[in-house]
Amino acid sequence: MKIAIVRERADGETRVAATPETVTKLIGLGATVSIERGAGETARFPDAEYEKAGAALGSAAEVVKDADIVLTVRRPAVETLIGAKPGALVIGGMDPYGNEGEIGALGRAGFTTVAMEFMPRITRAQVMDILSSQANLAGYQAVLEAANAFDRAMPMMMTAAGTVRPAKVFVMGAGVAGLQAIATAKRLGAVVSATDVRAAAGEQVESLGAKFIMTDALKDASGSGGYARELTDAEKAAQAELTAAHISKQDIVITTALIPGRPAPRLVTAAMVESMQPGSIIVDIAAERGGNVEVSNPSDIVTTPNGVTIIRHKNWPARLATSASSLYARNLFAFLETMFDKKTKAFAVNWDDELVKATVLTKDGAVVHPNIKVAA
C-alpha cells in the first residue's frame, strides 16, 4: 500500500499533508510512504527528517507513480496525479462548493476523492476534523496579527506616568476560531465581548471571561453540524443594528462567520467601519469566502480613509505552517488508521462507514456525493 505526498502548488500554501511524525505512524500501519522533495520545507520539515522517518523522496511524478493513496492539503490538479493507480484515493481539503467542475474532472479521471472538510461532527470523528484544527489556529493568529498592527497596548497598565486603558476587542462569531480568538485576546489582557446568532454560544463565550452580546429580536439561529443557519431579512437587520451600536466603541474587531457552501455573511458594513476610531483594527478571518467585512479594496491589508486597518489574509492556517501541518497531518492519519487492520496490516475501505459515506465525493468515474452537483 503506497501513500504519496506531493508539494502543495496553490499560491501561498505553506502547509504539508504529512509530517515526519505521521510518516512514521503510517509506515507502522503497514504502508510505504513517498514524499516529493521539498514538500515540507515551507512548514519547516526538511527532507532529511522525512528520510529518517522512513519515507522515500522523489519528484512529484516519481512519488505519485503507482500510488494507492495521495494525501494533500488542497485539491490537486488532475495533472499532478497522473501515474497513480486507477481508483486511487485522493484525501484532503477539496473545497468542492463553487469548484464542482474540478471535482468532476477528478472523478472522470478515475480518482476517488475524499473531502476531509465534510467529516461529520460526531464524537469518533473529532480527531479527524480538519476544519476545527485549522480554525483554532486561525483564531489565535488573527488576534496576534491584530495586536501587532494595533499601535497601543492590549492590557491595562498602571504606571507612575499614568494608566493605559485596556484594548476593547469584539469577536463576531463564536465557533472554533472565534472562541480561540476570545481566549487569546483575554490572555493578552484585553476587554473582550463577542456575539453569535446561536444562543447556545453564550455560555461558551462567558466561560472564557468575555461578555456575550445578542439582540432580543434575534431567534436562535443554530443550524446543523454546529453551524448557524442563514438569517432571515428581519434577523439580519436586528443583528446589524446591534453590531453598529457596539462596533464604534471597539479598538479591535475579529470576524469569523462562515456558512458551509455559501459566501461568508456580510456582518460589517462600510458605514460601521467609518464609525470606528483612527488606529482601530479589523481582522476578517472569512476573507477567503468573500469576507464578513464590506471593503472596496480586496488587498490583504487595507487602511481606510478614516484610519482603520482591515487585515483580510486568505489562508490563516498557512501563516502558522508548522503547527497547522502537524495538526492537519494527525487528522488525516486518524482517518486512514480506521482503514488498516492493526494485526494483519491489510488495507480496506469500508464504503458503508458513516465517515466514508460523508466524505467521498467521486468514485468509479462519477460524482457520488449528494451535495455536489456537476453539469453533464
Secondary structure, DSSP 8 states (H G I E B T S, - for coil): -EEEE----STT----S--HHHHHHHHHHT-EEEEETTTTGGGT--HHHHHHHT-EEE-HHHHHTT-SEEEEEE---GGGGTTS-TT-EEEEE---TT-HHHHHHHHHTT-EEEEGGG--SSGGGGGG-HHHHHHHHHHHHHHHHHHHH-SS-SS-EEETTEEE---EEEEE--SHHHHHHHHHHHHTT-EEEEE-S-TTHHHHHHHTT-EEE--TT----B-GGG-B----HHHHHHHHHHHHHHHTT-SEEEE----TTS-----B-HHHHHTS-TT-EEEEGGGGGT-SB--S--SSEEE-TTS-EEE--S-SGGGGHHHHHHHHHHHHHHHHHTTB-TTT--B---TTSHHHHHHB-EETTEE--TT-----
